[in-house]
Amino acid sequence: MNSDERLDQLTTWVRQFDGFANAEPTPASGDASFRRYFRVHGDATCIVMDAPPPQEDCHSFVEIAGFLEQMGLNSPRILEADVDRGFLLLSDLGSVQYLDEIATGTGSADKLYAGALDALLKIQANGVQYQGKLPPYDEKLLRFELSLFHDWLCETHLGIQFSGAEKAGWADCCNALVSNALEQHKVFVHRDYHSRNLMVAGENDPGILDFQDAVEGPLTYDLVSLLKDCYVKRSAGEINRHVMYFFDRLPNGHKNGLRADQFIRAFDLMGAQRHLKAAGIFARLLHRDGKSGYLQDVPRTLSYIIDIAPQYDELAFLGSLIAERVLPALEESGR
């Protein structure tokens, strides 16, 4: 079934609801997945999501949306749903991403980040009662995500083959990053908490999107997603200031006796895991899904690892690999 047929079905579906008899869905945003979002105007302005089975499963989106609503977060409300066909009618959180607003340079970034950090603290505090219903961010998933960097960016995209010594160095690095993640206090993890999934909503910033892959996992994961964003880079001083804002407001039960320096170490190593995963996904989006636009974000994403590698023995091999082989190969490839 081609996309036009899906859109025809989506249009027919949404027109059955009061106030939307003449609705004409117009594209609202792109997505790295197979999901598509359309805006419809009727008695109210809403978003219609097309999540084609079998590539996408609406059930988790509906469930997590319910959790976030019960936590008091500003996330889309499910107005109508046909989960088997992959159609959802949602409340509209607007069209201004955090990324858009930050890029204006109008000085609103600190306020936006404070709102996002406060919302994240709320997710972790109020999400405790829902954690047991989430999939675990376990060793198998962590190792799979790390493999994306090796398999898709290094091998498939850049043609980089690891020597025996490099394979050993890579294995040691992966072991350290997995251990760091598994040792952290477990919380409700959004898993993609960054400037493209946070909307400027005025009084109730942020509006929170793209939460359907939530898991129970490491304390610092969402914080890394927000502050070491693959799509916009803030200064080290800003990042550190926001990290301490978050750390100072963590409940003692989440800190588990961690000192600030230990928390920052956990945060930095968690970042390395996420950035390896993201760089691999960006390459996979090109080679598997035909989406080339994300490759431009790979150098920025990997720059975070270059920045911190000198501080941690565990990242020495990785820092050298990226600086000496990966980034030069990326530049040579023209992508």
C-alpha contacts under 8 A as a table, 3 or more apart, distances in Angstrom:
res1	aa1	res2	aa2	distance
1	M	5	E	6.41
1	M	6	R	7.18
2	N	5	E	5.60
2	N	6	R	6.65
3	S	6	R	4.97
3	S	7	L	6.13
4	D	7	L	5.00
4	D	8	D	6.13
5	E	8	D	5.01
5	E	9	Q	6.23
6	R	9	Q	5.14
6	R	10	L	6.08
6	R	50	D	7.86
7	L	10	L	4.90
7	L	11	T	6.04
8	D	11	T	5.15
8	D	12	T	6.26
9	Q	12	T	5.16
9	Q	13	W	6.05
10	L	13	W	5.01
10	L	14	V	6.21
10	L	50	D	7.17
10	L	87	F	6.78
11	T	14	V	5.35
11	T	15	R	6.18
11	T	23	A	7.20
11	T	24	E	6.86
11	T	25	P	6.67
12	T	15	R	5.31
12	T	16	Q	6.89
13	W	16	Q	5.84
13	W	17	F	7.99
14	V	17	F	5.94
14	V	20	F	6.58
14	V	21	A	7.76
14	V	23	A	7.37
14	V	48	V	7.80
14	V	89	L	7.42
15	R	18	D	7.74
15	R	20	F	4.91
15	R	21	A	4.31
15	R	22	N	6.40
15	R	23	A	6.07
16	Q	20	F	6.99
16	Q	21	A	6.24
17	F	20	F	5.66
17	F	21	A	6.81
18	D	21	A	6.84
19	G	42	G	5.08
19	G	43	D	4.86
19	G	44	A	7.58
20	F	23	A	4.95
20	F	40	V	7.80
20	F	41	H	7.13
20	F	42	G	4.80
20	F	43	D	6.99
21	A	42	G	7.76
22	N	42	G	7.49
23	A	40	V	5.77
23	A	41	H	6.01
23	A	42	G	6.26
24	E	40	V	6.09
24	E	41	H	7.43
25	P	38	F	5.31
25	P	39	R	5.47
25	P	40	V	4.89
25	P	41	H	7.90
25	P	48	V	7.65
26	T	38	F	5.08
26	T	39	R	5.32
26	T	40	V	6.67
27	P	30	G	7.95
27	P	36	R	7.85
27	P	37	Y	6.15
27	P	38	F	4.40
27	P	39	R	6.27
28	A	37	Y	5.40
28	A	38	F	4.65
28	A	39	R	5.38
28	A	47	I	7.69
28	A	95	S	7.64
29	S	36	R	7.22
29	S	37	Y	5.76
29	S	38	F	7.23
30	G	36	R	6.44
30	G	37	Y	7.10
31	D	34	F	7.09
31	D	35	R	6.31
31	D	36	R	6.53
32	A	35	R	7.90
32	A	285	L	7.44
32	A	291	K	7.99
34	F	51	A	6.59
34	F	52	P	7.06
34	F	55	Q	6.75
34	F	56	E	6.88
35	R	49	M	6.95
35	R	50	D	5.63
35	R	51	A	4.56
35	R	52	P	6.94
35	R	56	E	7.14
36	R	49	M	5.82
36	R	50	D	5.13
36	R	51	A	6.63
37	Y	47	I	6.57
37	Y	48	V	5.76
37	Y	49	M	4.65
37	Y	50	D	6.31
38	F	47	I	5.56
38	F	48	V	5.11
38	F	49	M	6.43
39	R	45	T	7.02
39	R	46	C	5.78
39	R	47	I	4.55
39	R	48	V	6.18
40	V	45	T	5.77
40	V	46	C	5.43
40	V	47	I	6.09
40	V	48	V	7.02
41	H	44	A	6.02
41	H	45	T	4.57
41	H	46	C	6.58
42	G	45	T	6.11
45	T	91	S	7.62
45	T	92	D	6.53
46	C	89	L	6.90
46	C	90	L	5.79
46	C	91	S	5.04
46	C	92	D	4.80
47	I	89	L	5.89
47	I	90	L	5.00
47	I	91	S	6.09
47	I	92	D	5.48
48	V	87	F	7.10
48	V	88	L	5.62
48	V	89	L	4.60
48	V	90	L	6.06
49	M	86	G	7.72
49	M	87	F	5.74
49	M	88	L	5.09
49	M	89	L	6.51
49	M	90	L	7.54
50	D	86	G	5.82
50	D	87	F	5.15
50	D	88	L	6.94
51	A	55	Q	7.62
51	A	56	E	5.35
51	A	57	D	6.92
51	A	58	C	6.75
51	A	85	R	7.94
51	A	86	G	4.63
51	A	87	F	6.40
52	P	55	Q	6.01
52	P	56	E	5.66
52	P	57	D	7.83
52	P	85	R	6.99
52	P	86	G	5.39
53	P	56	E	5.22
53	P	57	D	6.47
53	P	84	D	7.64
53	P	85	R	6.74
53	P	86	G	6.28
54	P	57	D	7.04
56	E	86	G	7.54
57	D	60	S	6.71
57	D	61	F	7.69
57	D	83	V	7.51
57	D	86	G	7.02
58	C	61	F	5.17
58	C	62	V	6.27
58	C	83	V	5.31
58	C	84	D	7.74
58	C	86	G	5.91
58	C	87	F	7.89
59	H	62	V	5.29
59	H	63	E	6.21
59	H	83	V	6.25
60	S	63	E	5.02
60	S	64	I	5.97
60	S	212	Q	5.41
60	S	213	D	7.38
61	F	64	I	5.36
61	F	65	A	5.95
61	F	211	F	6.87
61	F	212	Q	4.36
61	F	213	D	7.88
62	V	65	A	5.18
62	V	66	G	6.34
62	V	78	I	6.95
62	V	212	Q	7.90
63	E	66	G	5.22
63	E	67	F	6.51
64	I	67	F	4.93
64	I	68	L	6.23
64	I	211	F	6.81
64	I	212	Q	6.10
64	I	214	A	7.40
65	A	68	L	5.22
65	A	69	E	6.15
65	A	75	S	6.80
65	A	76	P	6.84
65	A	77	R	6.82
65	A	78	I	7.41
65	A	211	F	7.60
65	A	212	Q	7.84
66	G	69	E	5.13
66	G	70	Q	6.21
66	G	77	R	7.83
67	F	70	Q	5.19
67	F	71	M	6.26
67	F	127	G	7.78
67	F	130	Y	7.09
68	L	71	M	4.95
68	L	72	G	6.41
68	L	73	L	5.43
68	L	74	N	7.62
68	L	75	S	6.68
68	L	123	I	7.67
69	E	72	G	5.20
69	E	73	L	5.65
69	E	74	N	7.08
69	E	75	S	6.69
69	E	77	R	7.43
70	Q	73	L	7.59
71	M	122	K	7.64
71	M	123	I	7.05
71	M	126	N	5.73
71	M	127	G	7.01
73	L	119	A	7.07
73	L	122	K	7.96
73	L	123	I	7.73
73	L	207	G	7.91
73	L	208	I	7.73
74	N	204	N	6.69
74	N	205	D	7.44
74	N	206	P	6.71
74	N	207	G	4.98
74	N	208	I	6.14
75	S	93	L	7.55
75	S	207	G	5.46
75	S	208	I	4.86
75	S	209	L	6.39
76	P	90	L	5.81
76	P	91	S	5.18
76	P	92	D	6.65
76	P	93	L	6.76
76	P	207	G	7.84
76	P	208	I	7.51
76	P	209	L	7.23
77	R	90	L	5.54
77	R	91	S	5.28
78	I	81	A	6.99
78	I	88	L	7.02
78	I	89	L	6.25
78	I	90	L	4.94
78	I	91	S	6.88
79	L	88	L	7.62
79	L	89	L	5.42
79	L	90	L	5.44
79	L	91	S	6.92
80	E	88	L	5.86
80	E	89	L	4.97
80	E	90	L	7.21
81	A	87	F	5.94
81	A	88	L	4.49
81	A	89	L	6.25
82	D	85	R	5.66
82	D	86	G	6.03
82	D	87	F	5.14
82	D	88	L	6.29
83	V	86	G	4.76
83	V	87	F	6.06
83	V	88	L	7.19
84	D	87	F	7.91
93	L	199	M	6.78
93	L	201	A	6.61
93	L	207	G	6.06
94	G	199	M	7.02
94	G	200	V	7.49
94	G	201	A	6.99
95	S	199	M	7.19
96	V	100	D	6.19
96	V	101	E	6.89
96	V	199	M	5.73
96	V	200	V	5.57
97	Q	100	D	5.17
97	Q	101	E	6.51
97	Q	195	S	6.50
97	Q	196	R	5.67
97	Q	197	N	6.99
97	Q	198	L	5.86
97	Q	199	M	4.41
97	Q	200	V	5.87
98	Y	101	E	5.17
98	Y	102	I	5.98
98	Y	112	L	7.36
98	Y	195	S	4.80
98	Y	196	R	6.40
98	Y	197	N	7.78
98	Y	198	L	5.60
98	Y	199	M	5.49
98	Y	200	V	5.87
99	L	102	I	5.28
99	L	103	A	6.12
99	L	195	S	4.79
99	L	196	R	5.80
99	L	231	Y	7.61
99	L	232	V	7.14
100	D	103	A	5.24
100	D	104	T	6.71
101	E	104	T	5.39
101	E	105	G	7.52
101	E	106	T	7.91
101	E	108	S	7.50
101	E	109	A	7.70
101	E	200	V	7.61
102	I	105	G	5.81
102	I	106	T	7.49
102	I	107	G	7.87
102	I	108	S	6.85
102	I	109	A	5.50
105	G	108	S	7.43
105	G	109	A	7.83
106	T	109	A	7.88
107	G	110	D	7.22
108	S	111	K	5.51
108	S	112	L	6.25
109	A	112	L	5.05
109	A	113	Y	6.05
110	D	113	Y	5.20
110	D	114	A	6.07
111	K	114	A	5.11
111	K	115	G	6.26
112	L	115	G	5.17
112	L	116	A	6.26
112	L	200	V	7.90
112	L	205	D	7.10
112	L	206	P	7.49
113	Y	116	A	4.95
113	Y	117	L	5.99
113	Y	242	H	7.77
114	A	117	L	5.11
114	A	118	D	6.09
114	A	242	H	7.85
115	G	118	D	5.16
115	G	119	A	6.13
115	G	205	D	5.72
115	G	206	P	6.34
116	A	119	A	5.06
116	A	120	L	6.13
116	A	198	L	7.94
116	A	205	D	7.01
116	A	206	P	5.90
117	L	120	L	5.00
117	L	121	L	6.21
117	L	223	L	7.81
117	L	242	H	7.99
117	L	246	F	6.50
118	D	121	L	5.11
118	D	122	K	6.27
118	D	246	F	7.95
119	A	122	K	4.95
119	A	123	I	6.20
119	A	206	P	7.41
120	L	123	I	4.94
120	L	124	Q	6.24
120	L	222	D	7.68
120	L	223	L	7.82
121	L	124	Q	5.22
121	L	125	A	6.08
121	L	246	F	7.53
121	L	249	R	7.77
121	L	250	L	7.11
122	K	125	A	5.06
122	K	126	N	5.76
122	K	127	G	7.69
123	I	126	N	5.40
123	I	127	G	5.22
123	I	188	F	6.72
124	Q	127	G	5.17
124	Q	128	V	6.62
124	Q	187	V	5.68
124	Q	188	F	5.53
124	Q	189	V	7.66
125	A	128	V	6.15
126	N	129	Q	6.86
127	G	130	Y	5.33
127	G	131	Q	6.25
127	G	187	V	7.29
127	G	188	F	5.44
128	V	131	Q	5.36
128	V	187	V	6.72
128	V	188	F	6.65
129	Q	132	G	7.23
130	Y	133	K	5.50
130	Y	134	L	7.04
130	Y	188	F	7.51
131	Q	134	L	5.36
131	Q	187	V	6.83
131	Q	188	F	5.57
131	Q	215	V	7.53
131	Q	216	E	5.57
132	G	135	P	7.89
132	G	216	E	7.51
134	L	188	F	7.97
134	L	214	A	6.76
134	L	215	V	5.02
134	L	216	E	5.73
135	P	214	A	7.63
135	P	215	V	5.02
135	P	216	E	6.20
136	P	215	V	5.55
136	P	216	E	4.92
136	P	217	G	6.32
137	Y	141	L	6.15
137	Y	142	L	6.86
137	Y	215	V	5.85
137	Y	216	E	5.75
137	Y	217	G	4.85
137	Y	218	P	7.70
138	D	141	L	5.49
138	D	142	L	6.25
138	D	182	L	7.26
138	D	217	G	7.57
139	E	142	L	5.07
139	E	143	R	6.04
139	E	178	V	6.61
139	E	182	L	7.32
140	K	143	R	5.35
140	K	144	F	6.16
141	L	144	F	5.06
141	L	145	E	6.18
142	L	145	E	5.21
142	L	146	L	6.37
142	L	178	V	6.35
143	R	146	L	5.08
143	R	147	S	6.22
143	R	174	C	7.26
143	R	178	V	7.08
144	F	147	S	5.07
144	F	148	L	6.76
145	E	148	L	5.41
145	E	149	F	7.68
145	E	276	L	7.88
145	E	277	K	5.09
146	L	149	F	5.85
146	L	150	H	7.24
146	L	174	C	7.05
146	L	273	Q	6.62
146	L	276	L	6.12
146	L	277	K	5.36
147	S	150	H	5.17
147	S	151	D	5.84
147	S	277	K	7.62
147	S	280	G	7.92
148	L	151	D	5.18
148	L	152	W	5.42
148	L	153	L	7.15
148	L	276	L	7.54
148	L	277	K	5.83
148	L	279	A	7.90
148	L	280	G	4.50
148	L	281	I	6.41
148	L	284	R	7.88
149	F	152	W	5.71
149	F	153	L	5.16
149	F	154	C	6.35
149	F	276	L	5.38
149	F	277	K	5.82
149	F	278	A	7.78
149	F	279	A	6.10
149	F	280	G	3.92
149	F	281	I	7.49
150	H	153	L	6.06
150	H	154	C	5.05
150	H	155	E	6.25
150	H	280	G	7.24
151	D	154	C	6.10
151	D	155	E	5.22
151	D	156	T	6.21
151	D	280	G	7.48
152	W	155	E	5.82
152	W	156	T	4.82
152	W	157	H	6.04
152	W	280	G	5.37
152	W	281	I	7.41
152	W	283	A	5.72
152	W	284	R	5.62
153	L	156	T	5.94
153	L	157	H	4.97
153	L	158	L	6.19
153	L	279	A	6.79
153	L	280	G	5.05
153	L	282	F	7.97
153	L	283	A	5.27
153	L	284	R	7.43
154	C	157	H	6.02
154	C	158	L	5.10
154	C	159	G	6.04
154	C	160	I	5.02
154	C	161	Q	7.39
154	C	326	V	7.02
155	E	158	L	5.73
155	E	159	G	4.48
155	E	160	I	4.96
155	E	161	Q	6.20
156	T	159	G	5.72
156	T	287	H	7.96
157	H	283	A	6.47
157	H	287	H	7.65
158	L	326	V	7.62
158	L	329	A	6.33
158	L	330	L	6.95
158	L	333	S	7.60
160	I	325	R	8.00
160	I	326	V	7.96
162	F	165	A	7.77
162	F	166	E	5.32
162	F	167	K	5.74
163	S	166	E	4.99
163	S	167	K	6.09
164	G	167	K	5.11
164	G	168	A	6.41
165	A	168	A	5.15
165	A	169	G	6.21
166	E	169	G	4.91
166	E	170	W	5.93
167	K	170	W	5.06
167	K	171	A	6.12
168	A	171	A	5.10
168	A	172	D	6.24
169	G	172	D	5.18
169	G	173	C	6.19
169	G	317	F	6.11
169	G	318	L	7.94
170	W	173	C	5.08
170	W	174	C	6.13
170	W	317	F	7.39
170	W	318	L	7.28
171	A	174	C	5.12
171	A	175	N	6.14
172	D	175	N	5.13
172	D	176	A	6.31
172	D	314	E	7.82
173	C	176	A	5.20
173	C	177	L	6.27
173	C	314	E	5.98
173	C	315	L	6.58
173	C	317	F	7.50
173	C	318	L	7.17
174	C	177	L	5.15
174	C	178	V	6.02
175	N	178	V	5.24
175	N	179	S	6.07
176	A	179	S	5.18
176	A	180	N	6.17
176	A	314	E	6.59
177	L	180	N	5.11
177	L	181	A	6.34
177	L	269	L	6.16
177	L	270	M	6.81
177	L	272	A	7.55
177	L	273	Q	6.16
178	V	181	A	5.18
178	V	182	L	6.18
178	V	273	Q	7.92
179	S	182	L	5.18
179	S	183	E	5.99
180	N	183	E	5.37
180	N	184	Q	6.72
180	N	266	A	6.35
180	N	269	L	6.88
180	N	270	M	7.02
181	A	184	Q	5.67
181	A	217	G	7.86
181	A	218	P	5.63
181	A	266	A	7.66
181	A	270	M	6.30
182	L	217	G	7.80
182	L	218	P	6.79
183	E	218	P	7.90
184	Q	218	P	5.22
184	Q	219	L	5.98
184	Q	220	T	7.88
184	Q	266	A	7.68
185	H	217	G	7.70
185	H	218	P	5.92
185	H	219	L	5.47
185	H	254	H	6.20
185	H	255	K	7.57
185	H	256	N	7.53
186	K	216	E	6.12
186	K	217	G	4.77
186	K	218	P	5.01
186	K	219	L	5.71
187	V	216	E	5.51
187	V	217	G	5.51
187	V	218	P	6.29
187	V	219	L	5.70
188	F	214	A	7.19
188	F	215	V	6.26
188	F	216	E	4.98
188	F	217	G	6.58
189	V	214	A	5.46
189	V	215	V	5.24
189	V	216	E	5.67
189	V	217	G	5.87
189	V	218	P	7.37
189	V	219	L	7.80
189	V	221	Y	7.06
189	V	222	D	6.26
190	H	193	Y	6.05
190	H	211	F	5.47
190	H	212	Q	7.87
190	H	213	D	6.94
190	H	214	A	4.54
190	H	215	V	6.81
190	H	222	D	6.51
191	R	211	F	7.16
191	R	213	D	6.49
191	R	214	A	5.63
191	R	215	V	7.09
191	R	221	Y	7.12
191	R	222	D	6.02
191	R	225	S	7.64
192	D	197	N	7.30
192	D	210	D	7.04
192	D	211	F	7.00
192	D	222	D	6.99
192	D	225	S	6.40
193	Y	197	N	6.38
193	Y	198	L	7.26
193	Y	222	D	5.58
193	Y	223	L	7.76
193	Y	225	S	5.43
193	Y	226	L	5.62
194	H	197	N	5.58
194	H	198	L	6.33
194	H	225	S	5.46
194	H	226	L	4.53
194	H	227	L	7.85
194	H	229	D	6.07
195	S	198	L	5.31
195	S	199	M	7.81
195	S	226	L	6.88
195	S	229	D	7.14
195	S	231	Y	7.32
195	S	232	V	7.76
196	R	199	M	7.59
196	R	231	Y	7.87
197	N	208	I	6.16
197	N	209	L	4.95
197	N	210	D	6.12
198	L	206	P	5.57
198	L	207	G	5.47
198	L	208	I	4.98
198	L	209	L	6.24
199	M	205	D	7.12
199	M	206	P	5.38
199	M	207	G	4.58
199	M	208	I	6.43
199	M	209	L	7.74
200	V	205	D	5.79
200	V	206	P	5.69
200	V	207	G	6.41
201	A	204	N	5.67
201	A	205	D	5.01
201	A	206	P	5.93
201	A	207	G	5.83
202	G	205	D	5.82
204	N	207	G	7.21
208	I	211	F	7.54
210	D	213	D	7.69
211	F	214	A	5.76
217	G	221	Y	7.64
218	P	221	Y	5.57
219	L	222	D	7.55
219	L	223	L	7.98
219	L	254	H	7.65
220	T	223	L	5.18
220	T	224	V	6.18
220	T	266	A	7.08
220	T	267	F	5.38
220	T	270	M	6.80
221	Y	224	V	5.29
221	Y	225	S	6.41
221	Y	267	F	7.43
221	Y	270	M	6.28
221	Y	271	G	7.41
221	Y	274	R	7.85
222	D	225	S	4.90
222	D	226	L	6.25
223	L	226	L	5.23
223	L	227	L	6.09
223	L	243	V	7.74
223	L	267	F	7.77
224	V	227	L	5.26
224	V	228	K	5.24
224	V	229	D	7.29
224	V	267	F	6.54
224	V	268	D	7.83
224	V	270	M	7.11
224	V	271	G	5.56
224	V	274	R	7.91
225	S	228	K	5.71
225	S	229	D	5.44
225	S	230	C	7.78
225	S	271	G	7.69
225	S	274	R	7.67
226	L	229	D	5.43
227	L	234	R	7.56
227	L	239	I	5.90
227	L	242	H	7.63
227	L	243	V	7.93
228	K	233	K	6.65
228	K	234	R	7.63
228	K	239	I	7.52
228	K	271	G	7.20
228	K	304	Y	7.19
229	D	232	V	5.59
229	D	233	K	6.21
229	D	301	T	7.60
230	C	233	K	7.30
230	C	275	H	7.62
230	C	278	A	7.80
230	C	297	D	6.43
230	C	298	V	7.81
230	C	300	R	6.47
230	C	301	T	4.91
231	Y	297	D	6.42
231	Y	300	R	7.62
231	Y	301	T	7.80
233	K	300	R	7.54
234	R	238	E	6.31
234	R	239	I	6.54
235	S	238	E	5.23
235	S	239	I	6.28
236	A	239	I	5.06
236	A	240	N	6.10
237	G	240	N	5.21
237	G	241	R	6.14
238	E	241	R	5.11
238	E	242	H	6.24
239	I	242	H	5.26
239	I	243	V	6.12
240	N	243	V	4.98
240	N	244	M	6.24
241	R	244	M	5.31
241	R	245	Y	6.26
242	H	245	Y	4.91
242	H	246	F	6.27
243	V	246	F	5.21
243	V	247	F	6.10
243	V	264	I	7.70
244	M	247	F	4.84
244	M	248	D	5.85
244	M	260	A	7.68
245	Y	248	D	5.43
245	Y	249	R	6.58
246	F	249	R	5.35
246	F	250	L	6.34
247	F	250	L	5.25
247	F	260	A	7.21
247	F	263	F	7.77
250	L	254	H	6.39
250	L	255	K	6.61
251	P	254	H	5.48
251	P	255	K	6.60
252	N	255	K	5.00
252	N	256	N	6.18
252	N	257	G	7.24
253	G	256	N	5.45
255	K	258	L	5.22
258	L	262	Q	5.92
258	L	263	F	6.17
259	R	262	Q	5.26
259	R	263	F	6.26
260	A	263	F	5.04
260	A	264	I	6.21
261	D	264	I	5.09
261	D	265	R	6.25
262	Q	265	R	5.09
262	Q	266	A	6.27
263	F	266	A	5.11
263	F	267	F	6.08
264	I	267	F	4.87
264	I	268	D	6.04
265	R	268	D	5.15
265	R	269	L	6.22
266	A	269	L	5.38
266	A	270	M	5.99
267	F	270	M	5.11
267	F	271	G	6.15
268	D	271	G	5.00
268	D	272	A	6.54
268	D	308	I	7.26
269	L	272	A	5.07
269	L	273	Q	6.60
270	M	273	Q	5.22
270	M	274	R	6.36
271	G	274	R	5.08
271	G	275	H	5.99
271	G	304	Y	7.83
271	G	305	I	7.72
272	A	275	H	5.20
272	A	276	L	6.14
272	A	304	Y	7.56
272	A	305	I	5.73
273	Q	276	L	5.37
273	Q	277	K	6.28
274	R	277	K	5.07
274	R	278	A	6.06
275	H	278	A	4.98
275	H	279	A	6.01
275	H	301	T	5.73
275	H	302	L	6.23
275	H	304	Y	7.66
275	H	305	I	7.50
276	L	279	A	5.29
276	L	280	G	6.26
276	L	302	L	7.24
277	K	280	G	5.21
277	K	281	I	6.21
278	A	281	I	4.97
278	A	282	F	6.13
278	A	298	V	7.97
278	A	301	T	7.46
279	A	282	F	5.16
279	A	283	A	6.53
279	A	297	D	7.96
279	A	298	V	5.35
279	A	301	T	6.62
279	A	302	L	7.16
280	G	283	A	5.25
280	G	284	R	6.20
281	I	284	R	4.85
281	I	285	L	6.03
282	F	285	L	5.17
282	F	286	L	6.81
282	F	294	Y	5.30
282	F	295	L	5.61
282	F	297	D	7.81
282	F	298	V	7.02
283	A	286	L	5.34
283	A	287	H	6.42
283	A	294	Y	7.73
283	A	295	L	6.38
284	R	287	H	5.14
284	R	288	R	5.41
284	R	289	D	7.07
285	L	288	R	5.64
285	L	289	D	4.92
285	L	290	G	6.19
285	L	291	K	5.18
285	L	292	S	6.87
285	L	294	Y	7.47
286	L	289	D	5.63
286	L	290	G	4.54
286	L	291	K	4.50
286	L	292	S	4.76
286	L	293	G	7.96
286	L	294	Y	7.86
286	L	295	L	7.69
287	H	290	G	5.82
287	H	291	K	7.71
291	K	294	Y	7.16
292	S	295	L	5.99
293	G	296	Q	6.45
294	Y	297	D	5.53
294	Y	298	V	7.31
295	L	298	V	5.38
295	L	335	R	6.40
296	Q	299	P	6.98
296	Q	335	R	6.64
297	D	300	R	5.49
297	D	301	T	6.11
298	V	301	T	4.98
298	V	302	L	6.11
299	P	302	L	5.24
299	P	303	S	5.96
299	P	327	L	6.91
300	R	303	S	5.04
300	R	304	Y	7.10
301	T	304	Y	6.06
301	T	305	I	7.87
302	L	305	I	5.41
302	L	306	I	6.66
302	L	322	I	7.42
303	S	306	I	4.95
303	S	307	D	6.13
304	Y	307	D	5.08
304	Y	308	I	6.61
305	I	308	I	5.43
305	I	309	A	5.77
305	I	318	L	7.96
305	I	319	G	6.52
306	I	309	A	5.40
306	I	310	P	7.74
306	I	319	G	5.38
306	I	322	I	7.43
306	I	323	A	7.08
307	D	310	P	7.38
308	I	311	Q	5.55
308	I	312	Y	7.13
309	A	312	Y	5.60
309	A	313	D	7.54
309	A	314	E	7.99
309	A	315	L	4.95
309	A	316	A	5.75
309	A	318	L	7.42
309	A	319	G	5.32
310	P	313	D	7.33
310	P	315	L	7.42
310	P	316	A	6.56
310	P	319	G	7.65
312	Y	315	L	5.51
312	Y	316	A	6.80
313	D	316	A	5.32
314	E	317	F	7.47
315	L	318	L	5.09
315	L	319	G	5.93
316	A	319	G	5.26
316	A	320	S	6.36
317	F	320	S	5.31
317	F	321	L	6.12
318	L	321	L	5.03
318	L	322	I	6.16
319	G	322	I	5.38
319	G	323	A	6.06
320	S	323	A	5.17
320	S	324	E	5.64
320	S	325	R	7.75
321	L	324	E	5.47
321	L	325	R	5.42
321	L	326	V	6.39
322	I	325	R	5.63
322	I	326	V	4.59
322	I	327	L	5.78
323	A	326	V	6.39
323	A	327	L	5.73
323	A	328	P	7.26
324	E	327	L	6.87
324	E	328	P	6.54
325	R	328	P	5.63
325	R	329	A	6.04
326	V	329	A	5.19
326	V	330	L	6.15
327	L	330	L	4.96
327	L	331	E	6.20
328	P	331	E	5.10
328	P	332	E	6.11
329	A	332	E	5.01
329	A	333	S	6.06
330	L	333	S	5.11
330	L	334	G	6.44
330	L	335	R	5.82
331	E	334	G	5.22
331	E	335	R	6.37
332	E	335	R	7.83
